[in-house]
């Protein structure tokens, strides 16, 4: 069992890029497809605490029912927002990666490099061809 977990959406390019960077460090992470296996309220609270992130900052607007639910209304409490994310997991921004070095919402994808315990094994590019790690395993993008 890996000590790295990614809350992943396989339809998301950023999430796929992060997964590739984790694997480029020689690790096969525990992959949680959070749309099929939602984390639940308690896990969301745990992840938010580990990231030191307000609930609102984890909400995703694009491609979600965010606008239909009028979630930009400041009257919604954190508990209510958590309930919306539990009911509609697509509202959770991704990917979230948990490692022994920390927990982070990895947007942009190269943010995962800050919390991976092992170095990159070689070059890695984003799906759009942008070089993230050179052939020596050194980070190119910041």
N, C-alpha and C positions, 0 to 999 in steps of 0.2 A: 504494500500500500504506500502510495506517495505521500510526502509531507507537503505537497503543493496541491491546492484545489483551485480550479477555475470555474466560476459560474458563467456559463458559456451559452451563446446563442449561435448555432452553426450557420444561420442565415446572415449574420453580421460580419462584415469584412474586418472590422477592428478586432472583434473577438477571435476570428480565425488567425489574424496576424499575431495576436498575443499568444495563442496556443502554439503557433509555429516557433515563436521566440522561446517559450518554455521548453519545448522539445529540442530546440537548438542548444539548450544548456545540458542536454543528456538526460533529461527527466521526462518520464511519462506521468503527467499529473492525473489526479482524480478530476474527471470532467463531469460537471453537473449541468445538464441541459435544464436550466431553471424554468423553461416554459413547460417542460414535461414533468419536472420534479421541483416545484416551487419551494423556496427555502422556508416559508412560514414566518409568522410574526416574530417569534423568539430569535430565530436565526438572523432575520433582518436587523433586529435590534442589536444583536451581537456584532454583526458586520459593520453597522453604522458606528458603534462604539469603537471598534478596532480601527476604523478609518478616521475617527474623530470628525464625523460628517453629520450635518443636520439632515433630517429626513427629507426635506424638500430638495436637497442637492442630489439625492439619489433618483429622483423622478426623471423619467424620460418623456419627452413631449412628442418627438417625431415618430410617426407610425404607431401611435398608441391612442387610447381613448382620453388622453389628458384634457384636450380642449372640450370634448363632449361632456366630461365630468366637471368641467370648470375648476380644475385643480389649481389654477393660478389665484383663486380666491384666498386671501390671507385668513379668512375665517376658519378654514379647515385646520384642525389640530393635528399634531404629530400622530396621535393614535388613529385618527380618521385616515390620514394619509397612509399609514402602515396598513390599515384595513383595505384600502383601495389597492395597494401593491399586492397584498395577499390574494385578493379577489381577481386582480388583473396583473399577473406576473410580468406581462410585457411592459408595464410601467416602470419596472426596475431597470435602471441604466446598467450597462454592461461593457466589458467583462469586469467582474470583480475577481481578483486573485488573492489567495491566502497562502502565505509562505512563512517559514520560521523567521524571516526578516521583516514581516509586516503584512498588512492587508491594504489593498489599494484598488480603487476604480481605475482601470488602466486605459485611460483616454488622455492623450494619444497612446497608441499601442506600445511605443518604446518606453513608456513609464514602468512597464513590468521589469525592465532591466535593473531598476533601482532596488527591487526586493527579491531578485533571484539569488539563491545562495551559491549557485555554481556559475562559472563564466560561460560565455558563448563558445561553442566548439568550432565555429566557422562563420562564413558570410551568411547574411540573412537579409532578404528584401521583403518589403510589403507586397501585397498582391498587385499594387499599381506599379511595381518595379522600383520604388524608392528604396535605396540602400539604407538599412538600419544598422547593420553590423558588418564590418569589413572582413576580409579573408583571414585576418589574424584574430578574429573574435572581438575586436574593439568597436565600441559604440561609435556610430557616425552622427546620428541624430540626437539632439538634446531636447 
